Amino acid sequence: MASSLTSLVNDDSRYQKSFQLFLERSSEHQCMQDFIHNKLPDILASIGNGKSHLNVIGVGSGAGEIDLEMLSELRQKHPGVTVDNEVVEPSSQQLHNYRVSVSQKKELDYITFTWNKMTASEFEAHWKEKKMTKKADFIHMIQMLYYVKDPAATISFFQSLLDKNGKLLIILVSGESGWGKLWRTYRHQLCNPDISQCVTTEDIKNILDSKGVRYQNYELPSQMDITECFTEGDEKGELLLDFLTEVLNFSKTASPELKTGVLELLRHPECSVESNGKVIFNNNLGVIVMEQLT
Ligand SMILES: C[S@@+](CC[C@H](N)C(=O)[O-])C[C@H]1O[C@@H](n2cnc3c(N)ncnc32)[C@H](O)[C@@H]1O
C-alpha cells in the first residue's frame, strides 16, 4: 500500500465502528442468514458420523451473530448433541460482545465455549504447542482470511484439523463483486502486503485448484448502500470509505488523485448501480466448503 497510508486494522476501535456501519448499510448478514437457513442445513447433516458430541471452531467470529445462527442450525440437524465450540477472535471488544450475547441465551447450555483471544496463527501455534489431537467436525472462517499473512497455509492447517466427514466453510467477497474490481485496480495503493487483505473467493479457488483440492462453492448476492461516501465531509461516508479501502482516515490521508480515482471507480458500473439517487455497491459473497484431505 502507499507508504503515506495506514491500514485500518491498526485501529481496532475505528475498524469495529466502520464494520458495524457496513453491516447496517449492507445486506451482508441477511444474505449469510439466507445461506445458513437454506443451504447450510444439508451441509451440516453430513457431519459427525452419528457422534453425540461435536467439535466446532469459529475463526474470526466477531460478535458471534452469524456463529450462533449456524450453531442453531447444527443443533436442529443433530438434536441432542453436545457441542464444544472454540472461538478464535483477536479483538477483545468483539470477544466481549460475543460472551455477553451467549450469557443472555440460556438455550445455549448444550455448548461449551472456549474463548481464544488470539489470531488464527497464534491459535495454530498454541494448538501445536499443546500437541492437541482433538479433531473438528465443523470449522468456519467468515470474512476473516483477509487478515492472515498466508491464506493458503491457514486453510491447510485448519483443514488438517477436520475429522472424518468434517466440513471447513469459508466466506469471502466474490471475485465478481465490486470489491474484486476495486482490488484489481488499486491493489498496490490500498492493499497491505503484510497481510493478504485483498483476497476474494476467486483467489482461494485458484489456490485450491492448483493443489487439486476439492471443494463446493456458492455465490451469495449482496448489496451495500455507499451513497454517503460521495458527500464530502460526511462522517458516516468517511467511515464507510475507510471500510471499503481498509485505509485509516482514507479521505484525509489519501492523495487527491487516489481519492478521486477510488471514488470514480466505486460508482463505476462494474462496481455499483445507481438508482433513485442511491449508489448501490456490489457486495456479492462467495462460499467455499471443503472436506478432510484424502
Ligand atoms: C469482517 S469481521 C467478520 C466477523 C464475523 N465473522 C462476521 O462475519 O460478522 C473480521 C473479524 O476477523 C477478526 N480478525 C482480524 N484478524 C484476524 C486474524 N489474524 N485471525 C483471526 N481473526 C482475525 C476481526 O477482529 C474481526 O472480528
Ligand as a Chemical Component Dictionary entry (heavy atoms), coordinates in Angstrom:
data_LIG
# 
_chem_comp.id                   LIG 
_chem_comp.type                 NON-POLYMER 
_chem_comp.pdbx_formal_charge   0 
_chem_comp.three_letter_code    LIG 
# 
loop_
_chem_comp_atom.comp_id 
_chem_comp_atom.atom_id 
_chem_comp_atom.alt_atom_id 
_chem_comp_atom.type_symbol 
_chem_comp_atom.charge 
_chem_comp_atom.model_Cartn_x 
_chem_comp_atom.model_Cartn_y 
_chem_comp_atom.model_Cartn_z 
_chem_comp_atom.pdbx_ordinal 
LIG C1  C1  C 0  -15.094 -8.626  8.898  1  
LIG S1  S1  S 1  -15.056 -9.195  10.541 2  
LIG C2  C2  C 0  -16.092 -10.624 10.407 3  
LIG C3  C3  C 0  -16.752 -11.013 11.709 4  
LIG C4  C4  C 0  -17.768 -12.163 11.597 5  
LIG N1  N1  N 0  -17.157 -13.393 11.138 6  
LIG C5  C5  C 0  -18.901 -11.751 10.662 7  
LIG O1  O1  O 0  -18.901 -12.181 9.501  8  
LIG O2  O2  O -1 -19.762 -10.997 11.106 9  
LIG C6  C6  C 0  -13.440 -9.922  10.656 10 
LIG C7  C7  C 0  -13.104 -10.482 12.030 11 
LIG O3  O3  O 0  -11.828 -11.142 11.952 12 
LIG C8  C8  C 0  -11.098 -10.784 13.111 13 
LIG N2  N2  N 0  -9.660  -10.928 12.785 14 
LIG C9  C9  C 0  -8.795  -9.988  12.343 15 
LIG N3  N3  N 0  -7.567  -10.518 12.163 16 
LIG C10 C10 C 0  -7.655  -11.829 12.477 17 
LIG C11 C11 C 0  -6.716  -12.903 12.494 18 
LIG N4  N4  N 0  -5.449  -12.720 12.116 19 
LIG N5  N5  N 0  -7.140  -14.119 12.905 20 
LIG C12 C12 C 0  -8.434  -14.311 13.278 21 
LIG N6  N6  N 0  -9.367  -13.322 13.273 22 
LIG C13 C13 C 0  -8.991  -12.098 12.877 23 
LIG C14 C14 C 0  -11.512 -9.359  13.416 24 
LIG O4  O4  O 0  -11.236 -8.983  14.747 25 
LIG C15 C15 C 0  -13.000 -9.408  13.103 26 
LIG O5  O5  O 0  -13.771 -9.762  14.222 27 
# 
loop_
_chem_comp_bond.comp_id 
_chem_comp_bond.atom_id_1 
_chem_comp_bond.atom_id_2 
_chem_comp_bond.value_order 
_chem_comp_bond.pdbx_ordinal 
LIG C1  S1  SING 1  
LIG S1  C2  SING 2  
LIG S1  C6  SING 3  
LIG C2  C3  SING 4  
LIG C3  C4  SING 5  
LIG C4  N1  SING 6  
LIG C4  C5  SING 7  
LIG C5  O1  DOUB 8  
LIG C5  O2  SING 9  
LIG C6  C7  SING 10 
LIG C7  O3  SING 11 
LIG C7  C15 SING 12 
LIG O3  C8  SING 13 
LIG C8  N2  SING 14 
LIG C8  C14 SING 15 
LIG N2  C9  SING 16 
LIG N2  C13 SING 17 
LIG C9  N3  DOUB 18 
LIG N3  C10 SING 19 
LIG C10 C11 SING 20 
LIG C10 C13 DOUB 21 
LIG C11 N4  SING 22 
LIG C11 N5  DOUB 23 
LIG N5  C12 SING 24 
LIG C12 N6  DOUB 25 
LIG N6  C13 SING 26 
LIG C14 O4  SING 27 
LIG C14 C15 SING 28 
LIG C15 O5  SING 29 
# 
